Amino acid sequence: MERKRLVVLGAGESGVGAAKLAQKQGFDVFVSDFGAIADRYKTALNKLNVAFEENQHTSELILNATEVVKSPGIPATAPMVKALKQKGIPVISEIEFAKRYTQAKTVCITGSNGKSTTTMLTYHILKNAGLNVGLGGNIGQSFAAQVATEDFDWYVLEISSFMLDDMFGFKADVAVLLNITPDHLDRYDYKMDNYAASKMRIVQNQTEKDVFIYCEDDEETQKILKRTKINARTYRFSIRKKIANGAYLENNTIHINTHLNEELTMSISDLALQGKHNIYNSMASGIVAKVLELRNETIRESMGNFKNIEHRLEFVAKISDVTYINDSKATNVNSTWYALESVGTEVVLIMGGVDKGNDYTMLKDLVRSKVKAIVCMGKDNKRIHEAFEDDVDVIVNTFSADEAVQVAYHLAKKGDTVLLSPACASFDLFKNYEDRGNQFKAAVKEL
């Protein structure tokens, strides 16, 4: 019998992981990347003896596939993806592919903001409680690679809307939707409804045995829920009102109640993650832990000793009584809003980069009340100047992390915070947001 041919488009973490699993499952595998492939991924593919090409897509080698796994970064409008769909060749995500080959249960976390933090915190709680658990999806090691090499009972997966778009038979045992705010609208015909519908795919194929956890306070979630049939057991979380089945905030104490076991309470001052948005993230993770019937003491301990991910509101240093925070992962306006909201002092804000058609209106109130100066870091900062010239006295242009940090150092006074929270992508001056964050941290250490 002829071997099935699996073509993988995109040779990043998810693509190479998919190739590894496909080869283990006996497929004839070919990997094609329209750009250059990083050396470590080339080495991995050579080790697997998997054929690959870079800087091109050769139609004859791709359009003969039985099935295609595509990287989430490749839009459905890419010519090769269109050609595949015209031929009726199924195009799926790495997550969809990997789930076929594991009996493990999944906790899947999506949302416009907070999903990396919530995924890491949930994984931290489950691991500390002794569960045999893996971490993957949009974060860390590829899900498919782990299915090929590990034997976990549970996975905590960070799921982006781009991954959801290519998921069909996949089912989340526990699905978490944190929020829906405008992001990546360029991939959804600039329609919020399309983007929201994409996020709601997190509940597809769920049955009454499964669990869906969502934020009661999020308007866009409420809107799309009216048009969506939910089969799973639902739990909600809110900081505005009491919730009987889920989590709520009262007198600075979180209450989590799932009617499966006794209520968990925890003071927000004991949470490792501070700031209003992180109360939501902690509640979501806490509900997951309670649904899995973990002990209250274990959950409390993990929620209190968690260390946040790099480049997300990461404390860098305190120099001459000025605090430096690296939030380079804030690549959209909403993330920067969260960052400003969680800082309790006056701020010198370093922002800018590649603007994805940002609407800065939502930042204006916070900028007016907290930001004493904006240091722009990017090739073209015109839109930031236009947005904030009436709200802040000082806006300075800089063209490197070093220069931005030097300028911020001179603008900050004792007790202030210098916050790198760009609200933009990083590709004009840096390789990616990690590179931007690392250069910022290096520059601060030089002060």
C-alpha positions in Angstrom: 0.0 0.0 0.0 1.3 3.4 -0.9 2.4 5.6 2.0 0.3 8.7 2.7 2.2 11.9 1.8 2.1 14.6 4.5 3.4 18.0 3.5 4.3 20.5 6.2 4.3 24.2 5.3 6.5 26.3 7.6 9.6 24.9 9.3 9.4 26.6 12.7 8.8 24.9 16.1 5.3 23.6 15.1 6.3 22.5 11.6 9.4 20.5 12.6 7.4 18.9 15.5 4.7 17.9 13.0 7.3 16.4 10.7 8.8 14.4 13.6 5.4 12.9 14.6 4.4 12.3 10.9 7.6 10.4 10.3 7.1 8.3 13.4 3.6 7.5 12.2 4.9 6.2 8.9 4.0 9.1 6.5 6.1 10.1 3.5 7.0 13.6 4.9 8.1 16.7 3.1 8.7 20.2 4.7 8.5 23.4 2.7 9.2 26.9 4.0 8.8 30.0 1.9 11.5 31.8 4.0 14.8 30.7 5.3 14.9 27.8 7.8 16.8 28.4 11.1 19.9 26.3 11.5 18.6 24.4 14.5 15.5 23.3 12.6 17.6 22.3 9.6 19.8 20.1 11.9 16.6 18.6 13.4 15.2 17.8 9.9 18.4 16.3 8.7 18.6 14.1 11.8 15.1 12.8 11.0 16.1 12.3 7.4 13.1 14.4 6.3 13.3 16.1 2.9 12.8 19.8 3.0 13.1 23.0 0.9 13.6 26.7 1.9 13.0 30.1 0.3 10.4 28.6 -2.0 7.3 26.4 -2.4 7.6 23.9 -5.2 4.1 23.1 -6.4 4.9 19.6 -7.8 6.2 18.6 -4.4 3.3 20.0 -2.4 0.1 19.6 -4.5 0.6 15.8 -4.4 0.0 15.7 -0.6 -2.7 13.5 1.0 -2.9 16.2 3.7 -1.1 19.4 4.7 -0.1 20.7 8.1 0.4 24.5 7.9 2.1 26.8 10.3 -0.3 29.2 12.1 1.7 32.1 10.7 0.7 31.4 7.1 -2.6 33.1 6.2 -5.4 31.3 4.4 -4.9 33.8 1.6 -1.4 32.6 0.8 -1.3 31.4 -2.9 -0.1 27.9 -2.0 -2.9 27.5 0.6 -5.5 28.6 -1.9 -4.1 26.2 -4.5 -4.3 23.3 -2.0 -7.9 24.2 -1.1 -8.8 24.3 -4.8 -7.5 20.8 -5.2 -9.5 19.7 -2.2 -6.4 18.7 -0.2 -7.1 19.1 3.6 -5.1 21.8 5.3 -4.9 21.4 9.1 -3.0 22.8 12.1 -0.2 20.9 13.9 -2.5 20.8 17.0 -5.2 19.0 15.0 -2.7 16.5 13.6 -1.0 15.8 16.9 -4.3 15.2 18.8 -5.0 12.1 16.6 -2.1 10.3 18.1 -2.5 10.8 21.8 -5.1 9.7 24.4 -3.9 12.6 26.7 -6.5 15.1 27.9 -6.1 18.8 27.0 -6.6 22.1 28.7 -6.8 24.7 25.9 -6.4 28.4 26.6 -7.2 31.1 24.2 -7.9 34.9 24.3 -6.5 38.0 22.8 -4.5 38.8 26.0 -3.1 36.9 28.9 -3.0 33.5 27.3 0.7 32.8 27.7 0.6 33.9 31.3 -2.5 31.8 32.1 -1.1 28.8 30.2 2.1 28.9 32.1 0.4 29.4 35.5 -2.1 26.5 34.8 0.8 24.3 33.8 2.7 25.3 37.0 -0.3 24.5 39.2 -0.9 21.1 37.5 2.7 20.1 37.6 3.1 21.0 41.2 0.1 19.0 42.1 1.9 15.9 40.7 0.0 15.5 37.4 1.9 14.0 34.5 1.6 17.1 32.3 3.1 18.7 29.2 3.1 22.3 28.0 2.7 23.3 24.4 0.8 25.0 21.6 1.8 28.6 20.9 4.4 28.4 23.7 7.4 26.2 24.5 8.0 22.9 22.7 5.8 21.7 19.8 2.7 19.6 20.9 3.3 17.2 18.0 7.0 16.7 19.0 5.9 15.9 22.5 3.2 13.5 21.3 6.0 11.7 19.3 8.5 11.4 22.2 6.7 11.8 25.6 3.8 10.0 27.3 1.9 12.7 29.2 -1.6 12.2 30.6 -2.5 15.9 30.3 -1.4 18.9 28.1 -1.9 22.5 28.8 -1.9 24.2 25.4 -1.9 27.9 24.5 -4.1 28.2 21.4 -4.1 31.2 19.0 -7.0 32.1 16.8 -4.7 31.2 13.8 -4.5 27.6 15.2 -8.2 27.5 15.8 -8.9 28.4 12.2 -7.3 25.1 11.1 -8.8 22.9 13.8 -11.7 20.6 12.8 -11.9 17.3 14.6 -9.9 18.5 17.6 -11.6 18.7 21.0 -10.6 20.5 24.2 -11.4 18.6 27.3 -11.2 21.9 29.2 -11.5 25.1 27.1 -10.7 28.5 28.5 -11.6 31.8 26.7 -10.0 34.8 28.5 -11.2 37.7 26.4 -11.7 38.9 22.9 -10.2 42.3 22.0 -9.3 43.6 18.5 -6.0 42.0 17.4 -4.8 40.5 14.1 -8.0 41.9 12.4 -6.0 42.1 9.2 -6.4 38.3 9.0 -10.2 38.5 9.5 -11.2 41.0 6.9 -11.1 43.7 9.6 -14.3 42.3 11.0 -14.5 41.8 14.8 -17.3 39.2 14.3 -15.0 37.0 12.2 -12.2 37.2 14.8 -14.7 36.4 17.6 -16.1 33.4 15.7 -12.6 32.1 15.2 -12.0 32.3 19.0 -15.2 30.4 19.7 -13.9 27.4 17.8 -12.3 26.6 21.1 -15.6 24.9 22.1 -16.2 22.9 18.9 -16.8 19.2 19.4 -17.2 19.6 23.1 -19.8 17.4 24.9 -21.5 17.7 28.2 -18.6 15.8 29.7 -16.2 18.7 28.9 -15.7 22.0 30.5 -15.8 25.6 29.1 -14.5 28.5 31.3 -14.9 32.1 30.2 -14.9 35.7 31.5 -18.3 37.1 32.5 -17.0 40.7 32.2 -15.9 40.5 28.6 -18.4 42.2 26.3 -17.3 40.6 23.0 -17.4 37.1 24.6 -20.9 37.8 25.8 -21.9 38.9 22.3 -20.6 35.8 20.5 -22.0 33.5 23.2 -25.5 34.6 22.3 -24.9 33.0 18.8 -23.0 29.9 20.0 -24.4 26.6 21.3 -22.4 25.5 24.2 -22.6 21.8 25.1 -20.0 21.7 27.9 -20.4 22.4 31.6 -19.6 26.1 32.0 -17.8 28.1 34.7 -17.5 31.9 34.6 -15.2 34.4 36.3 -15.8 38.0 37.2 -14.4 40.8 39.2 -17.6 42.8 39.1 -20.3 40.4 40.4 -20.8 37.3 42.5 -20.7 34.1 40.5 -22.3 31.0 42.0 -20.4 28.5 39.8 -16.9 29.8 39.0 -14.8 32.6 40.4 -15.4 36.1 41.7 -13.7 38.9 43.6 -15.1 40.3 46.9 -13.2 42.5 49.3 -9.9 41.8 47.6 -10.4 38.1 48.0 -10.9 35.6 45.2 -13.6 33.0 45.7 -13.6 29.9 43.5 -16.5 27.5 43.7 -17.1 24.6 41.3 -19.5 22.6 43.5 -17.2 19.6 43.2 -15.4 20.3 46.4 -15.0 23.0 49.0 -14.6 26.7 48.0 -11.2 28.1 47.5 -10.5 31.6 48.8 -7.3 33.6 48.4 -6.4 37.2 49.1 -5.2 39.0 45.9 -2.2 40.3 47.8 -1.0 36.7 48.0 -1.1 36.2 44.3 2.3 36.0 42.5 0.7 37.9 39.6 -0.3 41.4 40.4 -2.5 43.9 38.4 -6.2 43.7 37.6 -5.8 41.6 34.4 -3.8 39.1 36.3 -6.7 38.5 38.7 -8.6 37.3 35.7 -5.7 35.1 34.6 -5.3 33.6 38.1 -9.1 33.0 38.4 -9.1 31.1 35.1 -6.2 28.9 36.1 -7.8 28.4 39.6 -11.1 27.2 38.1 -9.2 24.7 35.9 -7.4 23.4 38.9 -10.6 23.1 40.9 -12.4 21.3 38.0 -9.5 18.7 38.0 -10.2 18.4 41.8 -6.8 19.5 43.0 -6.4 20.3 46.6 -6.9 23.9 47.7 -3.6 24.1 49.5 -1.7 23.0 46.4 -3.5 25.5 44.2 -2.9 28.4 46.7 0.8 27.6 47.0 1.3 27.5 43.2 -0.7 30.7 42.6 1.5 32.4 45.2 5.0 31.2 44.0 4.6 31.4 40.2 7.4 33.2 38.3 6.0 35.0 35.2 7.3 34.4 31.7 10.2 36.4 30.2 9.3 39.7 28.4 5.9 39.9 30.0 5.9 42.6 32.7 9.3 41.3 33.8 11.2 43.1 36.5 14.7 44.0 35.2 16.3 46.2 37.8 16.0 49.1 40.3 18.5 51.8 39.6 18.6 55.1 41.6 15.2 54.2 42.9 13.8 53.9 39.4 12.2 50.5 38.4 12.8 49.1 34.9 10.2 46.7 33.5 10.5 44.7 30.3 7.1 44.1 28.6 8.4 43.5 25.1 5.8 40.8 24.5 3.2 43.6 24.4 2.8 43.7 20.6 -0.7 45.2 20.6 -2.4 48.2 22.2 -4.5 46.1 24.6 -1.4 44.5 26.1 0.2 47.9 26.7 -3.1 49.0 28.4 -2.8 46.1 30.8 0.8 46.9 31.5 0.1 50.6 32.3 -2.9 49.5 34.4 -0.8 47.3 36.6 2.0 49.8 37.3 1.3 51.9 40.4 3.8 54.8 39.8 4.5 57.5 37.3 5.8 56.0 34.1 8.3 56.8 31.4 6.9 54.6 28.6 9.1 53.2 25.8 6.9 52.2 22.9 6.7 51.9 19.1 7.8 49.6 16.3 5.8 48.2 13.4 2.3 49.6 13.8 -0.4 47.0 12.7 -3.0 49.8 12.2 -3.2 50.5 15.9 -6.0 52.5 17.5 -4.3 54.2 20.5 -7.6 55.8 21.8 -8.0 53.2 24.6 -4.6 54.2 26.0 -5.3 58.0 26.2 -6.8 58.1 29.8 -4.0 55.9 31.3 -1.3 57.9 29.4 -2.8 61.2 30.7 -3.0 60.0 34.3 0.3 58.0 34.6 2.8 58.7 31.8 5.1 61.7 32.1 7.1 61.0 28.9 7.0 58.7 25.9 10.2 57.4 24.4 9.5 56.2 20.8 11.6 53.3 19.6 11.1 52.6 15.9 11.7 53.8 12.4 8.4 55.6 12.0 6.8 57.1 15.1 4.5 59.6 13.5 1.2 57.9 14.6 2.3 57.8 18.2 3.1 61.5 18.1 -0.3 62.2 16.6 -2.1 60.0 19.1 -0.5 61.4 22.3 0.7 65.0 21.6 -2.1 66.4 23.7 -1.8 63.9 26.6 1.9 64.0 27.5 4.5 66.8 27.6 7.5 64.9 26.3 7.7 62.6 23.3 11.2 61.7 22.1 12.3 59.6 19.1 15.1 57.0 19.4 16.4 54.3 17.1 17.9 51.6 19.3 17.3 50.0 22.7 20.5 51.6 24.0 19.4 55.1 23.0 15.8 54.6 24.3 17.1 53.4 27.8 19.6 56.3 28.0 16.9 58.9 27.2 14.4 57.2 29.7 17.1 57.2 32.4 17.4 61.0 32.1 13.7 61.6 32.0 12.8 59.4 35.1 12.8 60.7 38.6 13.1 58.8 41.9 10.1 56.5 42.4 9.2 56.3 38.7 9.0 53.2 36.5 10.6 52.9 33.1 8.3 50.6 31.2 9.1 49.0 27.8 5.6 48.1 26.5 5.7 48.8 22.7 2.1 48.1 21.5 3.7 47.3 18.2 5.6 44.5 16.4 9.4 44.6 16.6 10.5 43.8 13.0 11.7 47.3 12.1 14.7 47.3 14.5 14.8 43.8 16.0 14.6 40.1 15.0 11.5 39.6 17.2 10.0 40.7 20.6 12.5 38.5 22.5 15.5 40.2 20.8 13.9 43.6 21.6 13.4 42.6 25.3 16.9 41.2 25.6 18.5 44.3 24.1 16.4 46.4 26.5 17.6 44.4 29.5 21.2 44.5 28.3 21.0 48.3 28.0 19.5 48.7 31.5 22.3 46.5 32.9 24.8 49.0 31.3 23.4 52.0 33.2 
